[in-house]
């Protein structure tokens, strides 16, 4: 936990009383004392420092000073075929840590229908896992998440409303790399689609192709979703950084 995240409604006259895992982390891991300062962030807001005002057996009181904006986010939205629940929890933390803007969780032919009835998708309780990623990366702005139970309505009704400079889809049979796609498209936001572990079926690929998605491959290795997601996003982040530096120069 590199950042103590605080909800706005927890603040009372610039102070917060922590009694949960955050207090335990401060007492047992960081071993803070009165007067020590720690990094804090207001969820969806500014970052700064928290000064330890008091410590008891179960409570840590921090006085908050927050004036630093969170890091710049990636120009990236992710379309992800809903993975197994345990894998989804890992992916949520990963995309929050990496700065994704929005996550579309969609159905696909090879997505188990039971995944939509399992936690956290059934109740939309994504915040704890997203916040884990923010705490790791020292950020306060979590990706927004939407759930789409039917594939075709998503493609026909939702996808056309999403603007992006480049649209790319991961597929083992793709003949180009992510870098090739960046070279052939204008700068701006990327819309990335990653399928289920069994892969997209031909009909789904055809619909993405009709929506002007360009296929790419990571190479001959077949990766699990929770490996492919950070691997691909890291490449996109590097390419976006290089593109920005090129414009600046």
C-alpha positions, 0 to 999 in steps of 0.5 A: 500500500503506497498510498492511503486512499480516503473517501470524501465523506470520511473527512471531518474538518481535514481529519480522518479516523481510520479503523480498517485495514488502512489503520492496521497497515499504518500501525503494523507495517509502517509502524507510524508514530504521532507526527509522522507523515504518510502519502494520502489521496482523496478518491477521485481527487487530489493527493498529498500528505496525512500527518498522524495526529493520534494512534490508539489500539484500533484507530489512527487519526490523520490530518490531511493536506491535499493539493497535488493532482493525480498522475495523467491517465492513459488515453486508453479504453479497454473492451474485455470479454468477461474473465473468470471472477478470480482473474477479473479481480486481478485485472481490475487492480492491474488496469487501475494501476496502469491508468486505463480510463474505462473498462467495458466488460462484455459477453462473448461466445466463449464466456461462461454465463455463470461469470455474470452471476458471480461476485464482483460482476453480479453486484458491480462491486468493483471499487475494492479491487480498483482501489488496490491498484490505485494504492499500488500506483499512487493514483486516485482516479479509478477507471469507470466500468460498465457491464454488457450482457449481450455481445451484438447490442454492444457492438451495434449500439454502444461501440459506435458511440465510443470515439478513438483514434485507433481501434485494435483487437488482440488475436493470435492470428494477427500479422502486425504488432501494436507498434505497427498499428500506432505507426499507421494511425493518428495520435489520440485515444486507443480502444483495445479489445481483448477476448476470452481465454478461448479466443474470439469466434470468427463471427465476433472477429468479423463484427469487430473488423466491420467496426474498423478494429485492426488485429495484432498479435503479441507473438506465438505465445498464448497468454492468460488474460491477466498476463495479456492485459498488463503486457499489452497496456504497458506497450501502449503506454510506452508508445503513447509516451514516445508519441507525446515526446515526439510531438513535444520535440 
